[in-house]
């Protein structure tokens, strides 16, 4: 059973930073792409960033200059460093991982950017 456990969300003021973490278990070294998506109330889930086992990244234009994605393959953990946060970044953030060709999702962690 593949499980993704996220941590690091919370409330932050505009201009602040947060670091999200997501640890995957149950797939060993068969995990390929890992990433983060987000969903704001009343909106569709959207891609934030993905990273391959080799470190190649794909980051949404809306966050490209502010967010960084990285991973530790030995720990099957993916990170999202979010800097210069804006109120429009407020959303539930979901970790994703592809294991043996199938998508898996975390339970989501809330990020709220507000003064």
C-alpha positions, -999 to +999 in steps of 0.1 A: +000+000+000+015+033-011+011+061+013+021+098+010+024+118+042+026+156+039+037+181+065+047+218+067+015+237+059+002+265+080-006+302+082+020+327+070+020+364+063+024+377+027+060+377+018+068+348+041+081+313+035+070+278+041+086+244+033+063+214+025+076+179+028+060+146+016+073+112+025+063+082+004+062+047+016+052+013+002+068+017-033+105+014-026+126+025-056+098+022-081+086+058-076+092+079-106+078+115-108+069+132-076+052+165-073+029+190-058-005+202-068-028+227-052-065+234-051-082+266-039-119+267-029-141+266-059-112+260-083-097+230-101-066+213-088-036+227-106+000+216-110+025+235-089+057+215-096+071+181-104+105+165-102+119+133-117+143+109-100+171+125-119+162+160-106+146+175-137+118+199-127+087+213-141+073+244-123+042+264-130+048+298-144+028+314-116+053+302-090+085+297-110+104+326-095+093+318-059+090+281-054+116+254-056+110+216-057+135+190-047+136+154-036+157+129-017+155+096-036+170+076-007+141+088+015+114+089-011+107+124+000+098+155-020+101+190-008+085+223-019+102+255-007+078+284-011+092+319-008+076+353-012+042+339-006+011+357-018-025+356-007-033+339-041-011+310-030-037+301-004-049+265-012-048+229-001-015+215-014-014+178-024+016+157-029+016+132-057+038+103-068+038+078-096+045+042-085+045+015-112+026+037-135-002+046-111-008+080-095-010+083-057-021+113-036-015+126-002-043+138+021-034+175+015-020+202+037-035+237+040-014+267+032-030+301+041-013+334+032-029+362+051-020+392+072 
